[in-house]
Amino acid sequence: MDLIDFELRGEHITLDALLKATGVSPSGGAAKALVAAGGVQVDGRDELRKTCKIRAGQVVAVTGCRIRVVAPSAGGASAAQALP
């Protein structure tokens, strides 16, 4: 099983956008269809809401793949703030 770590850029990402951004789904439409078909779990529970908000600490599972959503690294944020 593949494990993907996905670093958030904000507070949350929608489920369909996460599947597309990680390459699990080739398009947003395909991601929505996958969710609607019941092929996605969030934190071990079936998820049928295509645009549910996924936040840091959650795990999304699709057949053969798990996506662990992590908060932005503190080092990257401080480095960006230090730029002129």
HTML snippet that shows the backbone in 3Dmol.js (N, CA, C, O; Angstrom):
<script src="https://3Dmol.org/build/3Dmol-min.js"></script>
<div id="view" style="width:600px;height:400px;position:relative"></div>
<script>
const pdb = `
ATOM      1  N   MET A   1       0.844  -1.182   0.000  1.00  0.00           N
ATOM      2  CA  MET A   1       0.000   0.000   0.000  1.00  0.00           C
ATOM      3  C   MET A   1       0.887   1.242   0.000  1.00  0.00           C
ATOM      4  O   MET A   1       1.832   1.345   0.782  1.00  0.00           O
ATOM      5  N   ASP A   2       0.571   2.173  -0.880  1.00  0.00           N
ATOM      6  CA  ASP A   2       1.317   3.431  -0.959  1.00  0.00           C
ATOM      7  C   ASP A   2       0.887   4.354   0.170  1.00  0.00           C
ATOM      8  O   ASP A   2      -0.291   4.412   0.524  1.00  0.00           O
ATOM      9  N   LEU A   3       1.861   5.084   0.737  1.00  0.00           N
ATOM     10  CA  LEU A   3       1.569   6.096   1.753  1.00  0.00           C
ATOM     11  C   LEU A   3       2.070   7.433   1.231  1.00  0.00           C
ATOM     12  O   LEU A   3       3.245   7.584   0.895  1.00  0.00           O
ATOM     13  N   ILE A   4       1.169   8.395   1.170  1.00  0.00           N
ATOM     14  CA  ILE A   4       1.496   9.734   0.681  1.00  0.00           C
ATOM     15  C   ILE A   4       1.331  10.715   1.824  1.00  0.00           C
ATOM     16  O   ILE A   4       0.288  10.728   2.479  1.00  0.00           O
ATOM     17  N   ASP A   5       2.334  11.532   2.074  1.00  0.00           N
ATOM     18  CA  ASP A   5       2.219  12.635   3.018  1.00  0.00           C
ATOM     19  C   ASP A   5       1.887  13.881   2.214  1.00  0.00           C
ATOM     20  O   ASP A   5       2.612  14.232   1.282  1.00  0.00           O
ATOM     21  N   PHE A   6       0.799  14.549   2.566  1.00  0.00           N
ATOM     22  CA  PHE A   6       0.386  15.753   1.868  1.00  0.00           C
ATOM     23  C   PHE A   6       0.440  16.918   2.839  1.00  0.00           C
ATOM     24  O   PHE A   6      -0.233  16.897   3.870  1.00  0.00           O
ATOM     25  N   GLU A   7       1.232  17.936   2.524  1.00  0.00           N
ATOM     26  CA  GLU A   7       1.366  19.097   3.390  1.00  0.00           C
ATOM     27  C   GLU A   7       0.360  20.167   2.985  1.00  0.00           C
ATOM     28  O   GLU A   7       0.349  20.629   1.844  1.00  0.00           O
ATOM     29  N   LEU A   8      -0.480  20.550   3.934  1.00  0.00           N
ATOM     30  CA  LEU A   8      -1.478  21.590   3.683  1.00  0.00           C
ATOM     31  C   LEU A   8      -0.821  22.941   3.473  1.00  0.00           C
ATOM     32  O   LEU A   8       0.253  23.210   4.011  1.00  0.00           O
ATOM     33  N   ARG A   9      -1.461  23.778   2.700  1.00  0.00           N
ATOM     34  CA  ARG A   9      -0.995  25.157   2.509  1.00  0.00           C
ATOM     35  C   ARG A   9      -1.872  26.139   3.262  1.00  0.00           C
ATOM     36  O   ARG A   9      -1.517  27.309   3.406  1.00  0.00           O
ATOM     37  N   GLY A  10      -3.004  25.675   3.738  1.00  0.00           N
ATOM     38  CA  GLY A  10      -3.942  26.507   4.485  1.00  0.00           C
ATOM     39  C   GLY A  10      -4.548  25.690   5.607  1.00  0.00           C
ATOM     40  O   GLY A  10      -3.932  24.743   6.096  1.00  0.00           O
ATOM     41  N   GLU A  11      -5.758  26.054   6.016  1.00  0.00           N
ATOM     42  CA  GLU A  11      -6.426  25.339   7.106  1.00  0.00           C
ATOM     43  C   GLU A  11      -6.987  23.988   6.672  1.00  0.00           C
ATOM     44  O   GLU A  11      -7.016  23.042   7.459  1.00  0.00           O
ATOM     45  N   HIS A  12      -7.429  23.900   5.427  1.00  0.00           N
ATOM     46  CA  HIS A  12      -8.057  22.669   4.955  1.00  0.00           C
ATOM     47  C   HIS A  12      -7.967  22.575   3.433  1.00  0.00           C
ATOM     48  O   HIS A  12      -7.572  23.523   2.754  1.00  0.00           O
ATOM     49  N   ILE A  13      -8.347  21.400   2.919  1.00  0.00           N
ATOM     50  CA  ILE A  13      -8.474  21.164   1.487  1.00  0.00           C
ATOM     51  C   ILE A  13      -9.706  20.287   1.310  1.00  0.00           C
ATOM     52  O   ILE A  13      -9.985  19.437   2.156  1.00  0.00           O
ATOM     53  N   THR A  14     -10.441  20.479   0.234  1.00  0.00           N
ATOM     54  CA  THR A  14     -11.606  19.629   0.010  1.00  0.00           C
ATOM     55  C   THR A  14     -11.143  18.246  -0.427  1.00  0.00           C
ATOM     56  O   THR A  14     -10.073  18.092  -1.015  1.00  0.00           O
ATOM     57  N   LEU A  15     -11.956  17.254  -0.134  1.00  0.00           N
ATOM     58  CA  LEU A  15     -11.592  15.866  -0.420  1.00  0.00           C
ATOM     59  C   LEU A  15     -11.306  15.653  -1.901  1.00  0.00           C
ATOM     60  O   LEU A  15     -10.308  15.023  -2.249  1.00  0.00           O
ATOM     61  N   ASP A  16     -12.169  16.171  -2.783  1.00  0.00           N
ATOM     62  CA  ASP A  16     -11.947  15.969  -4.213  1.00  0.00           C
ATOM     63  C   ASP A  16     -10.654  16.647  -4.679  1.00  0.00           C
ATOM     64  O   ASP A  16      -9.937  16.103  -5.519  1.00  0.00           O
ATOM     65  N   ALA A  17     -10.358  17.826  -4.140  1.00  0.00           N
ATOM     66  CA  ALA A  17      -9.134  18.534  -4.515  1.00  0.00           C
ATOM     67  C   ALA A  17      -7.903  17.786  -4.009  1.00  0.00           C
ATOM     68  O   ALA A  17      -6.871  17.773  -4.679  1.00  0.00           O
ATOM     69  N   LEU A  18      -8.003  17.164  -2.831  1.00  0.00           N
ATOM     70  CA  LEU A  18      -6.887  16.385  -2.290  1.00  0.00           C
ATOM     71  C   LEU A  18      -6.569  15.185  -3.183  1.00  0.00           C
ATOM     72  O   LEU A  18      -5.407  14.910  -3.479  1.00  0.00           O
ATOM     73  N   LEU A  19      -7.606  14.484  -3.601  1.00  0.00           N
ATOM     74  CA  LEU A  19      -7.401  13.312  -4.459  1.00  0.00           C
ATOM     75  C   LEU A  19      -6.746  13.707  -5.781  1.00  0.00           C
ATOM     76  O   LEU A  19      -5.899  12.981  -6.302  1.00  0.00           O
ATOM     77  N   LYS A  20      -7.141  14.853  -6.315  1.00  0.00           N
ATOM     78  CA  LYS A  20      -6.546  15.343  -7.561  1.00  0.00           C
ATOM     79  C   LYS A  20      -5.107  15.819  -7.325  1.00  0.00           C
ATOM     80  O   LYS A  20      -4.215  15.501  -8.112  1.00  0.00           O
ATOM     81  N   ALA A  21      -4.880  16.570  -6.256  1.00  0.00           N
ATOM     82  CA  ALA A  21      -3.549  17.130  -5.978  1.00  0.00           C
ATOM     83  C   ALA A  21      -2.502  16.061  -5.704  1.00  0.00           C
ATOM     84  O   ALA A  21      -1.325  16.257  -6.007  1.00  0.00           O
ATOM     85  N   THR A  22      -2.909  14.946  -5.140  1.00  0.00           N
ATOM     86  CA  THR A  22      -1.964  13.873  -4.835  1.00  0.00           C
ATOM     87  C   THR A  22      -1.772  12.917  -6.010  1.00  0.00           C
ATOM     88  O   THR A  22      -0.911  12.038  -5.961  1.00  0.00           O
ATOM     89  N   GLY A  23      -2.562  13.083  -7.054  1.00  0.00           N
ATOM     90  CA  GLY A  23      -2.436  12.211  -8.223  1.00  0.00           C
ATOM     91  C   GLY A  23      -3.183  10.903  -8.085  1.00  0.00           C
ATOM     92  O   GLY A  23      -3.082  10.036  -8.953  1.00  0.00           O
ATOM     93  N   VAL A  24      -3.934  10.749  -7.005  1.00  0.00           N
ATOM     94  CA  VAL A  24      -4.735   9.532  -6.820  1.00  0.00           C
ATOM     95  C   VAL A  24      -5.832   9.480  -7.873  1.00  0.00           C
ATOM     96  O   VAL A  24      -6.217   8.405  -8.332  1.00  0.00           O
ATOM     97  N   SER A  25      -6.332  10.657  -8.250  1.00  0.00           N
ATOM     98  CA  SER A  25      -7.353  10.770  -9.279  1.00  0.00           C
ATOM     99  C   SER A  25      -6.825  11.684 -10.391  1.00  0.00           C
ATOM    100  O   SER A  25      -6.212  12.711 -10.097  1.00  0.00           O
ATOM    101  N   PRO A  26      -7.050  11.333 -11.646  1.00  0.00           N
ATOM    102  CA  PRO A  26      -6.512  12.134 -12.744  1.00  0.00           C
ATOM    103  C   PRO A  26      -7.190  13.492 -12.950  1.00  0.00           C
ATOM    104  O   PRO A  26      -6.631  14.379 -13.596  1.00  0.00           O
ATOM    105  N   SER A  27      -8.409  13.650 -12.392  1.00  0.00           N
ATOM    106  CA  SER A  27      -9.119  14.920 -12.573  1.00  0.00           C
ATOM    107  C   SER A  27     -10.080  15.142 -11.410  1.00  0.00           C
ATOM    108  O   SER A  27     -10.355  14.230 -10.630  1.00  0.00           O
ATOM    109  N   GLY A  28     -10.578  16.355 -11.312  1.00  0.00           N
ATOM    110  CA  GLY A  28     -11.547  16.665 -10.272  1.00  0.00           C
ATOM    111  C   GLY A  28     -12.837  15.893 -10.450  1.00  0.00           C
ATOM    112  O   GLY A  28     -13.432  15.434  -9.476  1.00  0.00           O
ATOM    113  N   GLY A  29     -13.269  15.750 -11.691  1.00  0.00           N
ATOM    114  CA  GLY A  29     -14.489  14.998 -11.966  1.00  0.00           C
ATOM    115  C   GLY A  29     -14.357  13.532 -11.592  1.00  0.00           C
ATOM    116  O   GLY A  29     -15.279  12.937 -11.035  1.00  0.00           O
ATOM    117  N   ALA A  30     -13.205  12.957 -11.902  1.00  0.00           N
ATOM    118  CA  ALA A  30     -12.959  11.561 -11.542  1.00  0.00           C
ATOM    119  C   ALA A  30     -12.897  11.402 -10.025  1.00  0.00           C
ATOM    120  O   ALA A  30     -13.354  10.394  -9.485  1.00  0.00           O
ATOM    121  N   ALA A  31     -12.332  12.395  -9.339  1.00  0.00           N
ATOM    122  CA  ALA A  31     -12.261  12.359  -7.878  1.00  0.00           C
ATOM    123  C   ALA A  31     -13.662  12.382  -7.280  1.00  0.00           C
ATOM    124  O   ALA A  31     -13.957  11.629  -6.352  1.00  0.00           O
ATOM    125  N   LYS A  32     -14.527  13.248  -7.811  1.00  0.00           N
ATOM    126  CA  LYS A  32     -15.902  13.333  -7.317  1.00  0.00           C
ATOM    127  C   LYS A  32     -16.646  12.030  -7.547  1.00  0.00           C
ATOM    128  O   LYS A  32     -17.412  11.589  -6.690  1.00  0.00           O
ATOM    129  N   ALA A  33     -16.426  11.412  -8.698  1.00  0.00           N
ATOM    130  CA  ALA A  33     -17.077  10.142  -9.001  1.00  0.00           C
ATOM    131  C   ALA A  33     -16.591   9.037  -8.061  1.00  0.00           C
ATOM    132  O   ALA A  33     -17.377   8.193  -7.629  1.00  0.00           O
ATOM    133  N   LEU A  34     -15.307   9.047  -7.750  1.00  0.00           N
ATOM    134  CA  LEU A  34     -14.733   8.054  -6.841  1.00  0.00           C
ATOM    135  C   LEU A  34     -15.358   8.174  -5.453  1.00  0.00           C
ATOM    136  O   LEU A  34     -15.706   7.171  -4.831  1.00  0.00           O
ATOM    137  N   VAL A  35     -15.495   9.394  -4.981  1.00  0.00           N
ATOM    138  CA  VAL A  35     -16.106   9.627  -3.668  1.00  0.00           C
ATOM    139  C   VAL A  35     -17.577   9.206  -3.695  1.00  0.00           C
ATOM    140  O   VAL A  35     -18.046   8.524  -2.783  1.00  0.00           O
ATOM    141  N   ALA A  36     -18.298   9.611  -4.734  1.00  0.00           N
ATOM    142  CA  ALA A  36     -19.720   9.286  -4.851  1.00  0.00           C
ATOM    143  C   ALA A  36     -19.965   7.778  -4.912  1.00  0.00           C
ATOM    144  O   ALA A  36     -21.007   7.299  -4.463  1.00  0.00           O
ATOM    145  N   ALA A  37     -19.018   7.038  -5.460  1.00  0.00           N
ATOM    146  CA  ALA A  37     -19.149   5.588  -5.578  1.00  0.00           C
ATOM    147  C   ALA A  37     -18.824   4.870  -4.264  1.00  0.00           C
ATOM    148  O   ALA A  37     -18.955   3.650  -4.174  1.00  0.00           O
ATOM    149  N   GLY A  38     -18.401   5.633  -3.245  1.00  0.00           N
ATOM    150  CA  GLY A  38     -18.103   5.023  -1.954  1.00  0.00           C
ATOM    151  C   GLY A  38     -16.713   4.437  -1.857  1.00  0.00           C
ATOM    152  O   GLY A  38     -16.455   3.577  -1.014  1.00  0.00           O
ATOM    153  N   GLY A  39     -15.817   4.891  -2.710  1.00  0.00           N
ATOM    154  CA  GLY A  39     -14.472   4.325  -2.739  1.00  0.00           C
ATOM    155  C   GLY A  39     -13.459   5.024  -1.859  1.00  0.00           C
ATOM    156  O   GLY A  39     -12.264   4.753  -1.973  1.00  0.00           O
ATOM    157  N   VAL A  40     -13.904   5.929  -0.972  1.00  0.00           N
ATOM    158  CA  VAL A  40     -12.973   6.717  -0.166  1.00  0.00           C
ATOM    159  C   VAL A  40     -13.377   6.659   1.307  1.00  0.00           C
ATOM    160  O   VAL A  40     -14.557   6.729   1.650  1.00  0.00           O
ATOM    161  N   GLN A  41     -12.368   6.532   2.164  1.00  0.00           N
ATOM    162  CA  GLN A  41     -12.587   6.597   3.601  1.00  0.00           C
ATOM    163  C   GLN A  41     -11.769   7.731   4.189  1.00  0.00           C
ATOM    164  O   GLN A  41     -10.648   7.990   3.751  1.00  0.00           O
ATOM    165  N   VAL A  42     -12.327   8.404   5.177  1.00  0.00           N
ATOM    166  CA  VAL A  42     -11.615   9.439   5.919  1.00  0.00           C
ATOM    167  C   VAL A  42     -11.593   8.999   7.374  1.00  0.00           C
ATOM    168  O   VAL A  42     -12.642   8.796   7.986  1.00  0.00           O
ATOM    169  N   ASP A  43     -10.405   8.856   7.918  1.00  0.00           N
ATOM    170  CA  ASP A  43     -10.234   8.399   9.298  1.00  0.00           C
ATOM    171  C   ASP A  43     -10.984   7.094   9.571  1.00  0.00           C
ATOM    172  O   ASP A  43     -11.586   6.921  10.630  1.00  0.00           O
ATOM    173  N   GLY A  44     -10.937   6.177   8.597  1.00  0.00           N
ATOM    174  CA  GLY A  44     -11.529   4.861   8.775  1.00  0.00           C
ATOM    175  C   GLY A  44     -13.025   4.761   8.535  1.00  0.00           C
ATOM    176  O   GLY A  44     -13.609   3.694   8.723  1.00  0.00           O
ATOM    177  N   ARG A  45     -13.655   5.851   8.125  1.00  0.00           N
ATOM    178  CA  ARG A  45     -15.103   5.838   7.875  1.00  0.00           C
ATOM    179  C   ARG A  45     -15.386   6.203   6.422  1.00  0.00           C
ATOM    180  O   ARG A  45     -14.731   7.073   5.847  1.00  0.00           O
ATOM    181  N   ASP A  46     -16.364   5.531   5.841  1.00  0.00           N
ATOM    182  CA  ASP A  46     -16.755   5.857   4.467  1.00  0.00           C
ATOM    183  C   ASP A  46     -17.168   7.316   4.386  1.00  0.00           C
ATOM    184  O   ASP A  46     -17.873   7.823   5.259  1.00  0.00           O
ATOM    185  N   GLU A  47     -16.723   7.985   3.332  1.00  0.00           N
ATOM    186  CA  GLU A  47     -17.038   9.410   3.147  1.00  0.00           C
ATOM    187  C   GLU A  47     -17.671   9.604   1.782  1.00  0.00           C
ATOM    188  O   GLU A  47     -17.066   9.277   0.760  1.00  0.00           O
ATOM    189  N   LEU A  48     -18.900  10.142   1.760  1.00  0.00           N
ATOM    190  CA  LEU A  48     -19.616  10.360   0.507  1.00  0.00           C
ATOM    191  C   LEU A  48     -19.743  11.837   0.145  1.00  0.00           C
ATOM    192  O   LEU A  48     -20.287  12.174  -0.906  1.00  0.00           O
ATOM    193  N   ARG A  49     -19.242  12.721   1.013  1.00  0.00           N
ATOM    194  CA  ARG A  49     -19.294  14.157   0.722  1.00  0.00           C
ATOM    195  C   ARG A  49     -18.062  14.529  -0.100  1.00  0.00           C
ATOM    196  O   ARG A  49     -16.938  14.466   0.397  1.00  0.00           O
ATOM    197  N   LYS A  50     -18.272  14.908  -1.334  1.00  0.00           N
ATOM    198  CA  LYS A  50     -17.166  15.177  -2.256  1.00  0.00           C
ATOM    199  C   LYS A  50     -16.303  16.352  -1.823  1.00  0.00           C
ATOM    200  O   LYS A  50     -15.094  16.359  -2.052  1.00  0.00           O
ATOM    201  N   THR A  51     -16.919  17.334  -1.204  1.00  0.00           N
ATOM    202  CA  THR A  51     -16.177  18.541  -0.842  1.00  0.00           C
ATOM    203  C   THR A  51     -16.019  18.698   0.669  1.00  0.00           C
ATOM    204  O   THR A  51     -15.902  19.818   1.165  1.00  0.00           O
ATOM    205  N   CYS A  52     -16.013  17.584   1.404  1.00  0.00           N
ATOM    206  CA  CYS A  52     -15.798  17.703   2.845  1.00  0.00           C
ATOM    207  C   CYS A  52     -14.395  18.263   3.090  1.00  0.00           C
ATOM    208  O   CYS A  52     -13.473  18.024   2.310  1.00  0.00           O
ATOM    209  N   LYS A  53     -14.254  18.994   4.163  1.00  0.00           N
ATOM    210  CA  LYS A  53     -12.980  19.640   4.475  1.00  0.00           C
ATOM    211  C   LYS A  53     -12.050  18.668   5.178  1.00  0.00           C
ATOM    212  O   LYS A  53     -12.397  18.086   6.206  1.00  0.00           O
ATOM    213  N   ILE A  54     -10.873  18.502   4.614  1.00  0.00           N
ATOM    214  CA  ILE A  54      -9.854  17.635   5.193  1.00  0.00           C
ATOM    215  C   ILE A  54      -8.812  18.527   5.852  1.00  0.00           C
ATOM    216  O   ILE A  54      -8.301  19.466   5.241  1.00  0.00           O
ATOM    217  N   ARG A  55      -8.507  18.220   7.101  1.00  0.00           N
ATOM    218  CA  ARG A  55      -7.574  19.041   7.878  1.00  0.00           C
ATOM    219  C   ARG A  55      -6.359  18.227   8.302  1.00  0.00           C
ATOM    220  O   ARG A  55      -6.347  17.001   8.193  1.00  0.00           O
ATOM    221  N   ALA A  56      -5.344  18.923   8.785  1.00  0.00           N
ATOM    222  CA  ALA A  56      -4.118  18.262   9.247  1.00  0.00           C
ATOM    223  C   ALA A  56      -4.462  17.210  10.300  1.00  0.00           C
ATOM    224  O   ALA A  56      -5.303  17.435  11.170  1.00  0.00           O
ATOM    225  N   GLY A  57      -3.803  16.072  10.208  1.00  0.00           N
ATOM    226  CA  GLY A  57      -4.014  14.987  11.151  1.00  0.00           C
ATOM    227  C   GLY A  57      -4.965  13.920  10.648  1.00  0.00           C
ATOM    228  O   GLY A  57      -5.047  12.840  11.234  1.00  0.00           O
ATOM    229  N   GLN A  58      -5.683  14.200   9.575  1.00  0.00           N
ATOM    230  CA  GLN A  58      -6.616  13.217   9.043  1.00  0.00           C
ATOM    231  C   GLN A  58      -5.913  12.305   8.036  1.00  0.00           C
ATOM    232  O   GLN A  58      -4.912  12.675   7.422  1.00  0.00           O
ATOM    233  N   VAL A  59      -6.471  11.102   7.888  1.00  0.00           N
ATOM    234  CA  VAL A  59      -5.949  10.123   6.944  1.00  0.00           C
ATOM    235  C   VAL A  59      -7.059   9.741   5.982  1.00  0.00           C
ATOM    236  O   VAL A  59      -8.155   9.366   6.397  1.00  0.00           O
ATOM    237  N   VAL A  60      -6.764   9.841   4.692  1.00  0.00           N
ATOM    238  CA  VAL A  60      -7.712   9.493   3.642  1.00  0.00           C
ATOM    239  C   VAL A  60      -7.228   8.196   2.993  1.00  0.00           C
ATOM    240  O   VAL A  60      -6.065   8.082   2.607  1.00  0.00           O
ATOM    241  N   ALA A  61      -8.130   7.226   2.876  1.00  0.00           N
ATOM    242  CA  ALA A  61      -7.777   5.934   2.293  1.00  0.00           C
ATOM    243  C   ALA A  61      -8.585   5.680   1.028  1.00  0.00           C
ATOM    244  O   ALA A  61      -9.803   5.853   0.994  1.00  0.00           O
ATOM    245  N   VAL A  62      -7.869   5.267  -0.002  1.00  0.00           N
ATOM    246  CA  VAL A  62      -8.456   4.856  -1.276  1.00  0.00           C
ATOM    247  C   VAL A  62      -7.808   3.520  -1.582  1.00  0.00           C
ATOM    248  O   VAL A  62      -6.690   3.273  -1.131  1.00  0.00           O
ATOM    249  N   THR A  63      -8.454   2.667  -2.316  1.00  0.00           N
ATOM    250  CA  THR A  63      -7.908   1.347  -2.609  1.00  0.00           C
ATOM    251  C   THR A  63      -6.429   1.418  -2.987  1.00  0.00           C
ATOM    252  O   THR A  63      -6.061   2.038  -3.985  1.00  0.00           O
ATOM    253  N   GLY A  64      -5.594   0.780  -2.182  1.00  0.00           N
ATOM    254  CA  GLY A  64      -4.161   0.713  -2.461  1.00  0.00           C
ATOM    255  C   GLY A  64      -3.358   1.939  -2.058  1.00  0.00           C
ATOM    256  O   GLY A  64      -2.155   1.992  -2.315  1.00  0.00           O
ATOM    257  N   CYS A  65      -3.989   2.923  -1.435  1.00  0.00           N
ATOM    258  CA  CYS A  65      -3.289   4.162  -1.115  1.00  0.00           C
ATOM    259  C   CYS A  65      -3.849   4.805   0.154  1.00  0.00           C
ATOM    260  O   CYS A  65      -5.058   4.813   0.382  1.00  0.00           O
ATOM    261  N   ARG A  66      -2.943   5.344   0.973  1.00  0.00           N
ATOM    262  CA  ARG A  66      -3.345   6.128   2.146  1.00  0.00           C
ATOM    263  C   ARG A  66      -2.667   7.483   2.048  1.00  0.00           C
ATOM    264  O   ARG A  66      -1.476   7.572   1.748  1.00  0.00           O
ATOM    265  N   ILE A  67      -3.430   8.534   2.302  1.00  0.00           N
ATOM    266  CA  ILE A  67      -2.910   9.904   2.267  1.00  0.00           C
ATOM    267  C   ILE A  67      -2.978  10.456   3.682  1.00  0.00           C
ATOM    268  O   ILE A  67      -4.053  10.574   4.270  1.00  0.00           O
ATOM    269  N   ARG A  68      -1.807  10.792   4.216  1.00  0.00           N
ATOM    270  CA  ARG A  68      -1.742  11.395   5.548  1.00  0.00           C
ATOM    271  C   ARG A  68      -1.581  12.896   5.361  1.00  0.00           C
ATOM    272  O   ARG A  68      -0.618  13.348   4.742  1.00  0.00           O
ATOM    273  N   VAL A  69      -2.519  13.666   5.892  1.00  0.00           N
ATOM    274  CA  VAL A  69      -2.512  15.115   5.728  1.00  0.00           C
ATOM    275  C   VAL A  69      -1.773  15.724   6.918  1.00  0.00           C
ATOM    276  O   VAL A  69      -2.131  15.492   8.072  1.00  0.00           O
ATOM    277  N   VAL A  70      -0.736  16.508   6.617  1.00  0.00           N
ATOM    278  CA  VAL A  70       0.097  17.087   7.670  1.00  0.00           C
ATOM    279  C   VAL A  70       0.049  18.611   7.598  1.00  0.00           C
ATOM    280  O   VAL A  70      -0.199  19.194   6.543  1.00  0.00           O
ATOM    281  N   ALA A  71       0.292  19.237   8.748  1.00  0.00           N
ATOM    282  CA  ALA A  71       0.325  20.694   8.825  1.00  0.00           C
ATOM    283  C   ALA A  71       1.564  21.211   8.111  1.00  0.00           C
ATOM    284  O   ALA A  71       2.548  20.483   7.982  1.00  0.00           O
ATOM    285  N   PRO A  72       1.535  22.439   7.650  1.00  0.00           N
ATOM    286  CA  PRO A  72       2.721  23.031   7.023  1.00  0.00           C
ATOM    287  C   PRO A  72       3.892  23.006   7.995  1.00  0.00           C
ATOM    288  O   PRO A  72       3.717  23.212   9.196  1.00  0.00           O
ATOM    289  N   SER A  73       5.073  22.756   7.474  1.00  0.00           N
ATOM    290  CA  SER A  73       6.257  22.728   8.340  1.00  0.00           C
ATOM    291  C   SER A  73       6.558  24.122   8.867  1.00  0.00           C
ATOM    292  O   SER A  73       6.463  25.106   8.133  1.00  0.00           O
ATOM    293  N   ALA A  74       6.918  24.200  10.136  1.00  0.00           N
ATOM    294  CA  ALA A  74       7.203  25.488  10.770  1.00  0.00           C
ATOM    295  C   ALA A  74       8.429  26.137  10.142  1.00  0.00           C
ATOM    296  O   ALA A  74       8.482  27.360  10.013  1.00  0.00           O
ATOM    297  N   GLY A  75       9.414  25.334   9.751  1.00  0.00           N
ATOM    298  CA  GLY A  75      10.636  25.875   9.151  1.00  0.00           C
ATOM    299  C   GLY A  75      10.351  26.600   7.853  1.00  0.00           C
ATOM    300  O   GLY A  75      10.935  27.648   7.580  1.00  0.00           O
ATOM    301  N   GLY A  76       9.445  26.039   7.042  1.00  0.00           N
ATOM    302  CA  GLY A  76       9.118  26.682   5.764  1.00  0.00           C
ATOM    303  C   GLY A  76       8.394  28.004   5.967  1.00  0.00           C
ATOM    304  O   GLY A  76       8.611  28.951   5.212  1.00  0.00           O
ATOM    305  N   ALA A  77       7.540  28.077   6.976  1.00  0.00           N
ATOM    306  CA  ALA A  77       6.797  29.311   7.225  1.00  0.00           C
ATOM    307  C   ALA A  77       7.725  30.416   7.709  1.00  0.00           C
ATOM    308  O   ALA A  77       7.608  31.560   7.269  1.00  0.00           O
ATOM    309  N   SER A  78       8.652  30.084   8.615  1.00  0.00           N
ATOM    310  CA  SER A  78       9.532  31.121   9.136  1.00  0.00           C
ATOM    311  C   SER A  78      10.515  31.584   8.073  1.00  0.00           C
ATOM    312  O   SER A  78      10.885  32.757   8.042  1.00  0.00           O
ATOM    313  N   ALA A  79      10.943  30.674   7.199  1.00  0.00           N
ATOM    314  CA  ALA A  79      11.865  31.052   6.132  1.00  0.00           C
ATOM    315  C   ALA A  79      11.156  32.007   5.166  1.00  0.00           C
ATOM    316  O   ALA A  79      11.756  32.968   4.686  1.00  0.00           O
ATOM    317  N   ALA A  80       9.886  31.739   4.886  1.00  0.00           N
ATOM    318  CA  ALA A  80       9.138  32.604   3.974  1.00  0.00           C
ATOM    319  C   ALA A  80       8.937  33.992   4.607  1.00  0.00           C
ATOM    320  O   ALA A  80       8.975  35.006   3.910  1.00  0.00           O
ATOM    321  N   GLN A  81       8.729  34.028   5.901  1.00  0.00           N
ATOM    322  CA  GLN A  81       8.532  35.299   6.587  1.00  0.00           C
ATOM    323  C   GLN A  81       9.814  36.116   6.619  1.00  0.00           C
ATOM    324  O   GLN A  81       9.767  37.345   6.679  1.00  0.00           O
ATOM    325  N   ALA A  82      10.970  35.437   6.581  1.00  0.00           N
ATOM    326  CA  ALA A  82      12.238  36.137   6.678  1.00  0.00           C
ATOM    327  C   ALA A  82      12.640  36.800   5.371  1.00  0.00           C
ATOM    328  O   ALA A  82      13.522  37.658   5.348  1.00  0.00           O
ATOM    329  N   LEU A  83      11.984  36.394   4.269  1.00  0.00           N
ATOM    330  CA  LEU A  83      12.331  36.982   2.976  1.00  0.00           C
ATOM    331  C   LEU A  83      11.883  38.446   2.913  1.00  0.00           C
ATOM    332  O   LEU A  83      10.842  38.797   3.468  1.00  0.00           O
ATOM    333  N   PRO A  84      12.655  39.295   2.245  1.00  0.00           N
ATOM    334  CA  PRO A  84      12.267  40.712   2.160  1.00  0.00           C
ATOM    335  C   PRO A  84      11.053  40.925   1.298  1.00  0.00           C
ATOM    336  O   PRO A  84      10.606  42.060   1.130  1.00  0.00           O
TER     337      PRO A  84
END
`;
const viewer = $3Dmol.createViewer("view");
viewer.addModel(pdb, "pdb");
viewer.setStyle({}, {cartoon: {color: "spectrum"}});
viewer.zoomTo();
viewer.render();
</script>
